Structure formats: C-alpha cells, structure tokens
Amino acid sequence: MTFNGTWKVDRNDNYEKFMEQMGINVVKRKMAEHDNLKITIEQNGDKFHIKESSTFRTKDIDFTLGVPFDYSLADGTEVSGTWEMEGDMLKGKFTRKDNNKVLTTTRTLVGGELVQSYNYEGVDAKRIFKKQ
C-alpha cells in the first residue's frame, strides 16, 4: 500500500535513449519527454487500480499481482505480462506482441519519490515521480 497516491513525473534519466531502443519515432519521443504524466495508484491487497493521465491520454489499468494481462503502451505498442511484488518493489515483465521481446519495469520508493525503472534490449532508463 506504500505506492498509494498520486505521483507526477519530475524528471527522466536516459528516457530518450530507451524510447529510441523501443522503436518509438523521434516526434513521439520528443512529445513523451514532456507528457506531464501523472499516475494514481490504489492498492487493495494484491489488486491494483492505476490511472495514468498525461497530455496525450488517460488510461485506467486494473491488475492482480501474478495474473497476466494485456496493456497498450502510450505509443500504441501492445504488450502482455504480469506485475509481481518482491519485498517493497513492484516488478513487471512484459512481452511485446509485435516482436516477442521483453520489457521489464520496476517501481520502488526512494527518498519519498516513486522511481520507475525500465529495461529493454540492454537499455536502462528511469522516470522519477514526486507525490502530489
């Protein structure tokens, strides 16, 4: 339940390079760097409701830890995977439907900030969020 709340993106680390590795075109990459993403997380036991709202879209996501689900990334890339809780870290492992390559992501709290880390094909990136 430590993730509960509304989080607004504050800064990115290597996000442009990560999106490039994902195959996202330069126009979408530039827009995504300034998307003003806000994530609202509501955890109830092993069930999560997440609302993502940005300059470009609003999306509601419901999932249960360990149960596979389908998801569409902001650029339209379709993935399928699961979130697991490991200690105080949320770990996601998603497989792209277009090429079967794996995207991993984690969410952790560090110094009162929500750090969302990504890895795709050897490229790491982070988005750091501040609680609203």
C-alpha positions in Angstrom: 0.0 0.0 0.0 3.1 2.3 0.2 2.6 3.1 -3.5 -0.9 4.5 -2.9 -1.4 8.1 -4.0 -1.0 10.4 -7.0 2.5 10.8 -8.5 3.6 13.4 -11.1 6.7 12.9 -13.2 9.5 15.2 -12.1 12.5 14.1 -14.2 13.8 11.4 -16.6 17.1 9.6 -16.8 18.1 8.1 -20.3 14.4 8.0 -21.3 15.1 9.3 -24.8 17.6 6.5 -25.5 15.2 3.9 -24.0 12.3 5.1 -26.3 14.7 5.0 -29.3 15.6 1.4 -28.4 11.8 0.6 -28.2 11.5 1.9 -31.8 9.5 5.0 -31.0 9.8 7.7 -33.6 11.6 11.0 -32.9 8.4 13.1 -32.8 6.7 10.8 -30.3 9.9 10.7 -28.2 10.1 14.5 -28.0 6.4 14.6 -27.0 6.8 11.9 -24.4 9.6 13.7 -22.7 7.2 16.5 -21.8 4.0 14.4 -21.3 3.4 15.7 -17.7 2.5 12.1 -16.7 0.5 11.6 -13.5 0.0 8.2 -12.1 -2.6 7.5 -9.4 -2.1 4.1 -7.7 -4.7 2.4 -5.5 -3.6 -0.9 -4.0 -6.0 -3.2 -2.2 -4.3 -6.4 -1.2 -2.9 -8.0 -4.4 -5.2 -5.9 -6.6 -4.2 -2.6 -8.2 -6.1 0.1 -9.9 -3.8 2.6 -11.8 -4.9 5.7 -13.6 -2.4 7.2 -16.0 -3.1 10.7 -17.2 -0.8 12.8 -19.5 -1.0 15.5 -22.0 -1.9 12.8 -24.6 -4.2 10.3 -23.0 -5.9 9.0 -19.8 -5.9 5.3 -19.2 -7.3 3.1 -16.4 -5.4 -0.2 -15.7 -6.6 -2.9 -13.3 -4.4 -5.9 -12.5 -3.9 -8.5 -9.9 -0.3 -9.4 -8.8 0.9 -12.5 -10.7 -2.0 -12.6 -13.1 -1.2 -12.0 -16.8 -2.9 -9.1 -18.5 -2.7 -7.1 -21.8 -1.7 -3.5 -21.9 -1.1 -0.8 -24.6 1.8 1.5 -24.1 1.4 5.2 -24.8 2.8 4.8 -28.3 0.4 2.0 -29.1 2.8 -0.9 -28.6 0.8 -3.9 -27.3 2.3 -6.0 -24.5 1.2 -8.8 -22.3 2.7 -9.6 -18.9 2.5 -9.5 -15.1 3.4 -7.5 -12.1 4.8 -9.2 -9.0 5.7 -7.8 -5.6 9.2 -8.6 -4.4 9.7 -7.1 -0.9 8.8 -3.4 -1.3 9.4 -3.4 -5.1 6.8 -3.9 -7.9 8.4 -5.8 -10.8 6.8 -6.0 -14.2 7.7 -8.3 -17.0 6.0 -7.7 -20.3 6.4 -9.3 -23.7 5.8 -7.2 -26.8 3.1 -8.7 -29.1 4.8 -7.5 -32.3 8.3 -9.0 -31.8 8.2 -11.1 -28.6 11.0 -9.0 -27.0 10.8 -8.4 -23.2 10.3 -5.1 -21.5 11.0 -5.1 -17.7 10.0 -2.4 -15.3 10.1 -1.8 -11.6 8.5 0.6 -9.2 10.2 1.5 -5.9 10.1 4.3 -3.4 13.4 6.0 -2.9 13.6 9.0 -0.6 9.9 9.7 -0.8 10.0 9.6 -4.7 8.5 6.9 -6.9 11.2 5.6 -9.2 10.0 3.7 -12.3 12.9 1.9 -14.0 12.8 0.3 -17.4 15.0 -2.1 -19.4 14.5 -3.0 -23.0 17.2 -4.8 -25.1 20.0 -3.7 -22.8 19.0 0.0 -22.4 18.0 1.2 -19.0 16.0 4.3 -18.1 14.2 5.9 -15.2 11.3 8.2 -14.6 11.2 9.8 -11.2 7.8 10.9 -9.7 7.0 13.2 -6.8 3.9 12.6 -4.7 1.2 15.2 -5.2 
